[in-house]
Amino acid sequence: MRKDSQFRLGYLIPFIYVDDSFYSYLPLIFFHFSYEFKVTPKNELGTGPSSDPVTFNTESADPRVSEQASGKDAIWTQFPFKADAYSECSGKQYIKRTWYRKFVGIQLCNSLRYKIYLSDSLNGKFYNIGDQTGHGEDHCQFVDSFLDGRTGTQMLADQLPSRPGFFRALRQEPVMFGQIGGKSHVTYVGWYECGTPIPGKW
């Protein structure tokens, strides 16, 4: 629960139901607060026992990526970042802080086609995101899209140069860091179309 009544730019925290096949988002999660969550199953037969509580502590907002200009409440902040070389996009760069304590970096081909990167720090390198089970269709989650997207040229991992990057197998999984492409069996792509225009508006 929120500790005070001061409103701040909110996080979107994924909340995964017991069977892992459905999820929703909790809006108005605030920077630098502590939260406690419980899951209580409920269906037509009644209510089951609640889960053990899980705590989540949000971080302080970095003013370079969270300041809101009056009348220009953009979801994304234009910010130049150091990106891995593999991309089919060369336009403007935007970033956003995420609930999983990473920065998402976007480089535009156009407002609906872009390259998605991840980084551990604002001034660090932004890396490709690999996929262990597909070609990045579910990486649209990183731009807050519920949909699987279209992606660029789809090649097998061994057809791609080996490089360091983040990767995962399924939507909602936390990302890991390691080698992608080459002999890793982890693919990556040059662009994404997620149906979410960037930059967007609140």
Secondary structure by P-SEA (a helix, b strand, c coil): ccccccccbbbbbbbbccccccccccccccccbbbbbbbbbbccccccccccbbbbbbcccccccccccccccccccccccccccccccccbbbbbbccccbbbbbbbccccbbbbbbbcccccbbbbbbbccccccccccccccccccccccccccccccbbbbbcccccccccccccccccccccccccccccccccccc
